[in-house]
Amino acid sequence: TEIPLREQNIVLIGFMGVGKTTIGSHLARKLYRDFVDIDQEIEQEYNMPTTEIFKTYGEQRFREIEKEHILKLCSNTRLKIISVGGGAFLQEEVKQACLASSIVFFLDLNWNSWKDRLKMLIDTRPNLQNKTLEEIEELFRSRQDIYAVNHSKIDTDQLDAEEVADYIIQTLN
Ligand code: S3P
């Protein structure tokens, strides 16, 4: 990309509930950058939680809104920390826009650790609802390829959110 490395946005991707928002907030604070969480932006714009947006407009429409937000943000900003939803990279255009404007980190967690977080996540994540644990595991596994866009995968199993942020900062230097 033509944007100097130090000026690029940092985009965090990975499955629902891996800690993109928490880690992104730490990163923003430590790097004195602004933090943007795409899901939160959409929820504010529509003044409803994502579960309601899915119910009212459907996932398809949510994806269009998500794409608009990410494309606009990526083309207009530098130096931001951006957390995108776990399904954003299903859209090729979104993936390409992020890779062209930002350093992308894939926050990974193994299935066994992730599974323990399910209870905490289910009420706010429409794509986890009305599924068996087997179906959720299948979704979790099928998404891995979508996030593997470069070599910046971070295994977060043994690290807390702040340690992940510190690790990312180290790789930037
Ligand atoms: C989704 C992930 C969510 C949110 C929406 C759909 C998905 O974001 O965008 O509920 O399909 O993976 P988080 O990854 O921040 O939970």
Boltz pocket constraint, residues with backbone or C-beta under 6 A from the ligand:
constraints:
  - pocket:
      binder: B
      contacts: [[A, 14], [A, 15], [A, 16], [A, 17], [A, 20], [A, 39], [A, 50], [A, 84], [A, 85], [A, 86], [A, 87], [A, 88], [A, 124], [A, 125], [A, 126], [A, 127]]
      max_distance: 6.0
